[in-house]
Amino acid sequence: MKLGSLKAKRDILRSPLRKFKFMTRWTLKLILIVFGHLIYIDRPERLKSCPWPAIFALNHNNYSESVLVPCILIYLCGGKKVSFLVHWVFKLFPFLNWMLKQINPIWIYNRRARVGWINKLKPLRQQDIFKQALLRFKNGQSVGIFPEGSRNNNPYTLKRGRMGLGRMVLESEVPVLPIGIDFPLRIKRDKIPFLGRIILRIGKPLYFSNERKKYNRPRIGGRTARTGEKSQQAAQARDQKQMLALYSEVSHRIMKEISRLCGKVYPYSI
């Protein structure tokens, strides 16, 4: 599906996007019309058929996709909001801050800015990312996450996926929709372009029913120690190890699927 065709541009202009205010609605449409010629979506029907809410898990290459991809997903999902996890530094840029606030983002405060002095501007207020994500699922809103944790300008290899993705999946009851972001120039120029033709390959939903059953067993997470356990501390350590193993297993499976979709290698084991 190309967003640069005349028909696609007409559809964008006619899209109601009723969940957004007038200014936001037309800013989003303008972004898609201006940059639509750069965008191709493979298997867009999987977005429409995916249960809602869901976790959208994507690889992360550059700054430009931080704006383009949420706009694309919101449009293809019929104007439904997708709340992305966003680095707090974006709050310092007025236009980006305004745009991101329209999707009710989950701000990430536990990471430092690359430029040292900017960290002095870091807000003191913190928030629990997982509680915020569960609250959005409860309110019928999907969440978007870049499990690599930061931009990855390596054109051939993905970064190791964060275990926080595994925890979010196991603590919720929503499916995961893996999405691969690729650039045709990635191989030709041997680097990730700042702005160029972009391909979104939509995967099939992942459900993790068996992993959730394991995670929700009474003894996982120290909820209840087993009968006759000599050392409660040893039991809690074992439970913690099992939890981390499950987080890693879930994250690994999602990253392998993202790898297949985006064309980058995922060289890590569980």
Contacts in CASP RR format, 6 or more apart in sequence:
PFRMAT RR
TARGET T0000
AUTHOR 0000-0000-0000
METHOD contacts of the structure
MODEL  1
MKLGSLKAKRDILRSPLRKFKFMTRWTLKLILIVFGHLIYIDRPERLKSC
PWPAIFALNHNNYSESVLVPCILIYLCGGKKVSFLVHWVFKLFPFLNWML
KQINPIWIYNRRARVGWINKLKPLRQQDIFKQALLRFKNGQSVGIFPEGS
RNNNPYTLKRGRMGLGRMVLESEVPVLPIGIDFPLRIKRDKIPFLGRIIL
RIGKPLYFSNERKKYNRPRIGGRTARTGEKSQQAAQARDQKQMLALYSEV
SHRIMKEISRLCGKVYPYSI
1 8 0 8 1.000
1 40 0 8 1.000
1 41 0 8 1.000
1 42 0 8 1.000
1 44 0 8 1.000
2 8 0 8 1.000
2 36 0 8 1.000
2 39 0 8 1.000
2 40 0 8 1.000
3 9 0 8 1.000
3 12 0 8 1.000
3 32 0 8 1.000
3 36 0 8 1.000
3 37 0 8 1.000
3 39 0 8 1.000
3 40 0 8 1.000
3 41 0 8 1.000
3 72 0 8 1.000
4 36 0 8 1.000
4 37 0 8 1.000
4 39 0 8 1.000
8 36 0 8 1.000
9 33 0 8 1.000
9 36 0 8 1.000
12 29 0 8 1.000
12 32 0 8 1.000
12 33 0 8 1.000
12 75 0 8 1.000
13 29 0 8 1.000
13 33 0 8 1.000
15 29 0 8 1.000
15 75 0 8 1.000
15 78 0 8 1.000
15 79 0 8 1.000
16 79 0 8 1.000
17 25 0 8 1.000
17 28 0 8 1.000
17 29 0 8 1.000
17 74 0 8 1.000
17 75 0 8 1.000
17 78 0 8 1.000
17 79 0 8 1.000
18 79 0 8 1.000
19 79 0 8 1.000
19 80 0 8 1.000
19 81 0 8 1.000
20 28 0 8 1.000
20 79 0 8 1.000
20 102 0 8 1.000
21 102 0 8 1.000
24 99 0 8 1.000
24 102 0 8 1.000
27 99 0 8 1.000
28 71 0 8 1.000
28 74 0 8 1.000
28 75 0 8 1.000
31 67 0 8 1.000
31 68 0 8 1.000
31 71 0 8 1.000
32 39 0 8 1.000
32 71 0 8 1.000
32 72 0 8 1.000
32 75 0 8 1.000
35 68 0 8 1.000
38 195 0 8 1.000
38 196 0 8 1.000
38 197 0 8 1.000
38 198 0 8 1.000
39 68 0 8 1.000
39 72 0 8 1.000
39 197 0 8 1.000
39 198 0 8 1.000
39 200 0 8 1.000
40 197 0 8 1.000
40 198 0 8 1.000
40 199 0 8 1.000
40 200 0 8 1.000
41 72 0 8 1.000
41 76 0 8 1.000
41 199 0 8 1.000
41 200 0 8 1.000
41 202 0 8 1.000
42 199 0 8 1.000
42 200 0 8 1.000
42 201 0 8 1.000
42 202 0 8 1.000
43 201 0 8 1.000
43 202 0 8 1.000
43 203 0 8 1.000
44 76 0 8 1.000
44 202 0 8 1.000
46 177 0 8 1.000
46 202 0 8 1.000
46 203 0 8 1.000
46 204 0 8 1.000
46 205 0 8 1.000
47 73 0 8 1.000
47 76 0 8 1.000
47 77 0 8 1.000
47 177 0 8 1.000
47 202 0 8 1.000
48 76 0 8 1.000
48 77 0 8 1.000
50 175 0 8 1.000
50 177 0 8 1.000
50 205 0 8 1.000
51 174 0 8 1.000
51 175 0 8 1.000
51 205 0 8 1.000
52 77 0 8 1.000
52 80 0 8 1.000
52 140 0 8 1.000
52 142 0 8 1.000
53 136 0 8 1.000
53 137 0 8 1.000
53 140 0 8 1.000
53 141 0 8 1.000
53 142 0 8 1.000
53 143 0 8 1.000
53 174 0 8 1.000
54 142 0 8 1.000
54 174 0 8 1.000
54 175 0 8 1.000
54 176 0 8 1.000
54 177 0 8 1.000
54 205 0 8 1.000
55 142 0 8 1.000
55 143 0 8 1.000
55 144 0 8 1.000
55 145 0 8 1.000
55 165 0 8 1.000
55 168 0 8 1.000
55 169 0 8 1.000
55 172 0 8 1.000
55 174 0 8 1.000
55 175 0 8 1.000
55 176 0 8 1.000
55 177 0 8 1.000
56 73 0 8 1.000
56 82 0 8 1.000
56 142 0 8 1.000
56 143 0 8 1.000
56 144 0 8 1.000
56 145 0 8 1.000
56 176 0 8 1.000
56 177 0 8 1.000
56 179 0 8 1.000
57 144 0 8 1.000
57 145 0 8 1.000
57 146 0 8 1.000
57 147 0 8 1.000
57 165 0 8 1.000
57 176 0 8 1.000
57 177 0 8 1.000
57 178 0 8 1.000
57 179 0 8 1.000
57 254 0 8 1.000
57 258 0 8 1.000
58 69 0 8 1.000
58 144 0 8 1.000
58 145 0 8 1.000
58 146 0 8 1.000
58 178 0 8 1.000
58 179 0 8 1.000
58 180 0 8 1.000
58 181 0 8 1.000
58 258 0 8 1.000
59 146 0 8 1.000
59 148 0 8 1.000
59 152 0 8 1.000
59 158 0 8 1.000
59 180 0 8 1.000
59 181 0 8 1.000
59 258 0 8 1.000
59 262 0 8 1.000
59 264 0 8 1.000
60 66 0 8 1.000
60 146 0 8 1.000
60 148 0 8 1.000
60 149 0 8 1.000
60 150 0 8 1.000
60 151 0 8 1.000
60 152 0 8 1.000
60 181 0 8 1.000
61 151 0 8 1.000
61 152 0 8 1.000
61 153 0 8 1.000
61 181 0 8 1.000
61 183 0 8 1.000
61 192 0 8 1.000
62 151 0 8 1.000
62 153 0 8 1.000
62 192 0 8 1.000
62 193 0 8 1.000
62 194 0 8 1.000
62 195 0 8 1.000
63 151 0 8 1.000
63 194 0 8 1.000
64 194 0 8 1.000
64 195 0 8 1.000
64 196 0 8 1.000
65 181 0 8 1.000
65 198 0 8 1.000
66 86 0 8 1.000
66 90 0 8 1.000
67 96 0 8 1.000
67 99 0 8 1.000
68 198 0 8 1.000
69 181 0 8 1.000
69 200 0 8 1.000
70 82 0 8 1.000
70 84 0 8 1.000
70 103 0 8 1.000
72 200 0 8 1.000
73 82 0 8 1.000
73 144 0 8 1.000
74 80 0 8 1.000
74 81 0 8 1.000
74 82 0 8 1.000
74 103 0 8 1.000
77 142 0 8 1.000
80 141 0 8 1.000
80 142 0 8 1.000
81 102 0 8 1.000
81 103 0 8 1.000
81 104 0 8 1.000
81 141 0 8 1.000
81 142 0 8 1.000
82 103 0 8 1.000
82 141 0 8 1.000
82 142 0 8 1.000
82 143 0 8 1.000
82 144 0 8 1.000
83 103 0 8 1.000
83 104 0 8 1.000
83 105 0 8 1.000
83 106 0 8 1.000
83 133 0 8 1.000
83 136 0 8 1.000
83 141 0 8 1.000
83 142 0 8 1.000
83 143 0 8 1.000
83 144 0 8 1.000
84 100 0 8 1.000
84 103 0 8 1.000
84 105 0 8 1.000
84 106 0 8 1.000
84 143 0 8 1.000
84 144 0 8 1.000
84 145 0 8 1.000
85 105 0 8 1.000
85 106 0 8 1.000
85 108 0 8 1.000
85 129 0 8 1.000
85 133 0 8 1.000
85 143 0 8 1.000
85 144 0 8 1.000
85 145 0 8 1.000
85 146 0 8 1.000
86 100 0 8 1.000
86 105 0 8 1.000
86 106 0 8 1.000
86 107 0 8 1.000
86 108 0 8 1.000
87 107 0 8 1.000
87 108 0 8 1.000
87 111 0 8 1.000
88 107 0 8 1.000
88 108 0 8 1.000
88 109 0 8 1.000
88 111 0 8 1.000
88 122 0 8 1.000
88 123 0 8 1.000
89 113 0 8 1.000
89 118 0 8 1.000
90 96 0 8 1.000
90 97 0 8 1.000
90 100 0 8 1.000
91 97 0 8 1.000
91 107 0 8 1.000
91 123 0 8 1.000
92 118 0 8 1.000
92 121 0 8 1.000
104 136 0 8 1.000
104 141 0 8 1.000
106 127 0 8 1.000
106 129 0 8 1.000
106 132 0 8 1.000
106 133 0 8 1.000
106 136 0 8 1.000
106 143 0 8 1.000
107 127 0 8 1.000
108 129 0 8 1.000
109 122 0 8 1.000
109 123 0 8 1.000
109 125 0 8 1.000
109 126 0 8 1.000
109 127 0 8 1.000
110 126 0 8 1.000
111 150 0 8 1.000
112 119 0 8 1.000
112 122 0 8 1.000
113 119 0 8 1.000
113 122 0 8 1.000
129 168 0 8 1.000
130 164 0 8 1.000
130 167 0 8 1.000
130 168 0 8 1.000
130 171 0 8 1.000
133 143 0 8 1.000
133 168 0 8 1.000
133 172 0 8 1.000
134 171 0 8 1.000
134 172 0 8 1.000
136 142 0 8 1.000
136 143 0 8 1.000
137 143 0 8 1.000
137 172 0 8 1.000
137 173 0 8 1.000
137 174 0 8 1.000
142 174 0 8 1.000
143 168 0 8 1.000
145 165 0 8 1.000
145 168 0 8 1.000
147 161 0 8 1.000
147 162 0 8 1.000
147 164 0 8 1.000
147 165 0 8 1.000
147 251 0 8 1.000
147 254 0 8 1.000
147 255 0 8 1.000
147 258 0 8 1.000
148 158 0 8 1.000
148 159 0 8 1.000
148 160 0 8 1.000
148 161 0 8 1.000
148 162 0 8 1.000
149 159 0 8 1.000
149 161 0 8 1.000
149 162 0 8 1.000
150 159 0 8 1.000
152 158 0 8 1.000
152 159 0 8 1.000
152 192 0 8 1.000
153 191 0 8 1.000
153 192 0 8 1.000
154 192 0 8 1.000
154 264 0 8 1.000
155 186 0 8 1.000
155 187 0 8 1.000
155 190 0 8 1.000
155 191 0 8 1.000
155 192 0 8 1.000
155 264 0 8 1.000
156 264 0 8 1.000
156 265 0 8 1.000
157 264 0 8 1.000
157 265 0 8 1.000
157 266 0 8 1.000
157 267 0 8 1.000
158 255 0 8 1.000
158 258 0 8 1.000
158 259 0 8 1.000
158 262 0 8 1.000
158 264 0 8 1.000
158 265 0 8 1.000
158 266 0 8 1.000
160 255 0 8 1.000
160 268 0 8 1.000
161 251 0 8 1.000
161 252 0 8 1.000
161 255 0 8 1.000
161 268 0 8 1.000
162 251 0 8 1.000
163 244 0 8 1.000
163 247 0 8 1.000
163 248 0 8 1.000
163 251 0 8 1.000
164 247 0 8 1.000
164 251 0 8 1.000
165 250 0 8 1.000
165 251 0 8 1.000
165 254 0 8 1.000
166 246 0 8 1.000
166 247 0 8 1.000
166 248 0 8 1.000
166 250 0 8 1.000
166 251 0 8 1.000
166 254 0 8 1.000
167 247 0 8 1.000
169 176 0 8 1.000
169 208 0 8 1.000
169 211 0 8 1.000
169 250 0 8 1.000
169 254 0 8 1.000
170 208 0 8 1.000
170 211 0 8 1.000
170 212 0 8 1.000
170 215 0 8 1.000
170 246 0 8 1.000
170 247 0 8 1.000
170 250 0 8 1.000
171 215 0 8 1.000
173 212 0 8 1.000
175 205 0 8 1.000
175 206 0 8 1.000
175 207 0 8 1.000
176 205 0 8 1.000
176 206 0 8 1.000
176 207 0 8 1.000
176 208 0 8 1.000
176 254 0 8 1.000
177 202 0 8 1.000
177 203 0 8 1.000
177 204 0 8 1.000
177 205 0 8 1.000
177 206 0 8 1.000
178 203 0 8 1.000
178 206 0 8 1.000
178 254 0 8 1.000
178 257 0 8 1.000
178 258 0 8 1.000
178 261 0 8 1.000
179 200 0 8 1.000
179 201 0 8 1.000
179 202 0 8 1.000
179 203 0 8 1.000
179 258 0 8 1.000
179 261 0 8 1.000
180 200 0 8 1.000
180 201 0 8 1.000
180 202 0 8 1.000
180 203 0 8 1.000
180 258 0 8 1.000
180 261 0 8 1.000
180 262 0 8 1.000
180 263 0 8 1.000
181 198 0 8 1.000
181 199 0 8 1.000
181 200 0 8 1.000
181 262 0 8 1.000
182 198 0 8 1.000
182 199 0 8 1.000
182 201 0 8 1.000
182 261 0 8 1.000
182 262 0 8 1.000
182 263 0 8 1.000
183 192 0 8 1.000
183 193 0 8 1.000
183 196 0 8 1.000
183 197 0 8 1.000
183 198 0 8 1.000
183 199 0 8 1.000
184 197 0 8 1.000
184 199 0 8 1.000
185 191 0 8 1.000
185 193 0 8 1.000
185 196 0 8 1.000
185 197 0 8 1.000
186 192 0 8 1.000
186 193 0 8 1.000
201 261 0 8 1.000
201 262 0 8 1.000
202 261 0 8 1.000
203 257 0 8 1.000
203 261 0 8 1.000
206 253 0 8 1.000
206 254 0 8 1.000
206 257 0 8 1.000
208 250 0 8 1.000
208 253 0 8 1.000
211 246 0 8 1.000
211 249 0 8 1.000
211 250 0 8 1.000
214 220 0 8 1.000
214 242 0 8 1.000
214 246 0 8 1.000
215 243 0 8 1.000
215 246 0 8 1.000
218 224 0 8 1.000
219 225 0 8 1.000
219 226 0 8 1.000
219 235 0 8 1.000
219 239 0 8 1.000
220 239 0 8 1.000
220 242 0 8 1.000
220 243 0 8 1.000
220 246 0 8 1.000
221 236 0 8 1.000
221 239 0 8 1.000
221 240 0 8 1.000
221 242 0 8 1.000
221 243 0 8 1.000
222 235 0 8 1.000
222 236 0 8 1.000
222 239 0 8 1.000
222 240 0 8 1.000
225 232 0 8 1.000
225 235 0 8 1.000
225 236 0 8 1.000
226 235 0 8 1.000
229 235 0 8 1.000
245 270 0 8 1.000
248 270 0 8 1.000
249 270 0 8 1.000
252 268 0 8 1.000
252 269 0 8 1.000
252 270 0 8 1.000
255 266 0 8 1.000
255 268 0 8 1.000
256 266 0 8 1.000
258 266 0 8 1.000
259 265 0 8 1.000
259 266 0 8 1.000
END
